[in-house]
């Protein structure tokens, strides 16, 4: 608990007590066992975070969730990004509605004058970036090799790379209670590329994106294989949990769908 929050609580301020309640619920929702989410009550839709003191003069460290926080049984998730059968970004529905509060706070803080960058972004540091009219938490990967004013960033709550210019980057609030990344990576179980190669075709990548787009934001059901949790790592992006799983949406199984389109074969081993 930060000193600011502790002071608000000890002084008996109403907003401080409300902030403590919301913060504790957030922490509870991020502590899972392998058997699923805790029994902590979720935030009511009417709850809101009060204004908090913002400090923009320090580095913010945001860490991935632990592999142990991925449930071992079937659970529901939101699809965030899909690059192909081995690179699907999901977020557990049990975290809702906390991501909405995080994004609302981020948007507010990015409008503050002190959030403006004074110098060039540093590789490895965390920032906020305005991408497609939405503020996202990102980690700076490196400067662009083509455009000196642009930087490659990794959207840590989406699981995708993007190029942005420094004028749309902002510093993060060093006092933020949101210290966890909200997504994990998933690989489709029980299938291999149709041509027998180790690399998936461009058509299979496009088909996976089409599968989730057709779902129109509907909940995805995830059934992890036993002992399939590992780590996903690409370039200089943070290492995040990776699970191999059966994935379905709107009653349609993703592996079966790829096989029916002759883009995948059943795994024989």
N, C-alpha and C positions, 0 to 999 in steps of 0.2 A: 504494500500500500504506500503511495507516495506521501510526502510530508504535507502537500497541499490538501489531498483528500483526507488524511488523518486529522488535520487541523479543522476542516469543515465538519467532520464527524464529531470531534470532541467539543466543538463550540455549539453543537446542537442545532446547526442551521438546517432548515427543512430541505433545501436543495442538496446540501451535503449528504444528508441521510438518504435521500432518493438516489443520489449518484452512487453511494455505497451499495444500495440494494441492486441497482442495475449492473454495477461492475461485478458484484459477487455472482449474479446470475450468469453473466458472460463467462466468468472464469469457470463456473460449474459446468457450463455447456461445452467447454473446451477440454474437460477432463473425462475421457471415456475409458472404459475397459475394453478388452478385446471382444466382449460379449455384447457391446452396444452402449448407447448413451446412458448417462446417469439418470437418476429419477428426479433431478432438480426441475422445478417448475420453469416453464418457458415464460418469456416476457409477454405480458398482455399487449395487444395491438395499440392500446392507448398510452403505453409507457413512452417516455422520452427522456433523453439525456439533457440535464441542465447545462447552461453555459459553464465552461471551465477555463481556468487560466491556461494560456498558451505560451510556450517558450520555444523559440526557433533557433537557439544558439548552440545546440548540441546535436550529436549524431543519435539516430534512432536505430535500434537493432530489432529487426523483425525475424522471428524464427518459424520454420515449418512446424506443423503438428507432428507428433511422434507417430511412428508406424503402429505402436500399440493403441493409438486412438481410432484406428480403423476397425469397425465391427467385424467379427468373424462370420456372423450370419447375414442373411439378406437384409438390405436396408435401402432406403430411398435417397436419391440424390438429385441435384440440379446439374444439368449439363452446361458447362461454361465455354468450352473450346474443344474442337476436335480436328486434329491434323492427320489422323489415320488410325488404323487398328491398334497401334502400339502407343499412341500419344493422345489420350483423351483426358481432359481436365473436368473433374467433378467436384461438387461441394455437398456435404451431407445436409439433408433437409433439416435434420435435428438442430442445426445451428440457427435456423430462422427464428425470429426476425433480426438477429444480431447484425448480419451483414448490412441490412438497411440502415441501422443506426450508425455503423462505421462509415458507410458512404456519405450519409447526411452530414456527419461531423467533419469528414474530410473536405467536403465541398465548402462548408462554412469556413474552415481554417485556411483553405487555399485563397480565400478572398481577402485575408488580412495582409496589410502592407508588409509586416515583418516576415511573411512567408516567402517573399521574393528572394531569388538567388542573388548573392553578391559576387560570386565568382563561378568558374566553370564547374559542372558536375564532376564528381570523383567516381571512378570505377569502383564498384563494390558498395557504394553508399546508397541509402534508401531515400526516395523522394516521392512526390506526387506528380503526376503528369496528366494533362488534359488530352484525352484520347476519345475521339468521336463524341465530343460534348459531354464527357463524363470524367470526373477525376478518379484516377486509379493510383494505387500504391505501386511503385516500381522500384527495381534495383538497376542502377546504371551498370551496364556491362562494359561498354567501351565507346570511344568516339568513332564516328563514321569514317571510313577510309575514303569516302567519295566527297561528302559534304562536311566541311570543317565545323559548320554550325549545328550539325545534327549528332545525335547520340543513339546508340542501340540500348534499349532498356528492356527489362523483363517484367511483365505484369504479374506480380507475385500472387494475386488473388484470382487470376485468370489462367495463368500458365502458358503465356504466349510472348513472343518477342515482337518488338515494334520500334520504329525509328521516330524520334521526336526532336524538335529543336529546343534549345535551352530556354527560350522565352515562354514555353508552356510547362516548364518544370517549376516546382515549388518545394520548399523545405517542409519537412514533417514536424508536427508538434512533438517536442521532446517529452511532454507530459501525457501523451496519449496512453490510454489503457489498452489500446488494441495492438497487441504485440505478437499475435499469431497470424500466419498465413492461413487463408480460409479454404484452400483447395488441395486436392491430391490428384495423382495421375493414375490412369487405369489402362490396362491392356486387355484386349478381347481374348478370352480363353478358348482353347480347343480348335483353333484354326491355324492354317499356314497359308502362305501365298499360293495362288492357283498354279503358277508356272513352276513351282518347286524350288524357286530361288529363295534367298534369304531376305531379299528386299521387296517390300510391297510396291505394287504398281501405282502409277499416278491415278488410275481409275479407281483403285480401291480406297485411296485417300479421299478422293472426291465423293465416293459413295458413302463413306462414314460421315462426312459433313452433311450430305443430303439426308441421311438417316435421322440425324438430330434436328435438322431444319424442319423436316416433315413432322417431327414431334411437337413443334410449335410451343416449346417451353414446358411440355408435360413432364411430370416426374419420371425419372429413370430408376429402374430397379437394378440393384447391384448384388450379385451373389459371389463373394470372393472364394477362390479355391483355397483349400486348407494349406496353411504354411506358404502362401504365395506372396506375402508382403515383402517388399524390398525398397530400394531407393531409385528414384529417377533423376538423372543428371544429364544436362546437355550444355555445352559451351561453358560459360561462366555463370550460368543461372544457379540459384540455390538448389540444393539437393532436397527433394520432397518425397513423401511416401508414394510408392508404386504398388498397385495391387492388380493381380491377374484375376479376372472375374467374368462370369456370365452377365451380360448386360441386355436389358430389354426396355422397350418404351412403347406405350400404347398397345401392349400385348404382343409385340413383335420382337423376336430375339435377333440381336445384331449379328451374331455369328451365322445363324441359319439364313438370314437375309443376304449376307455376303456370299454364302455358298450357293444360294439359289440364283444369284446373278453371275455365277461363274467367276467370281473375284477371289474366292478362297476355297480351300479344301479342308475336310476334317483332319485334325491332327491324329496321326496313327499311333504315336508312342504314348 
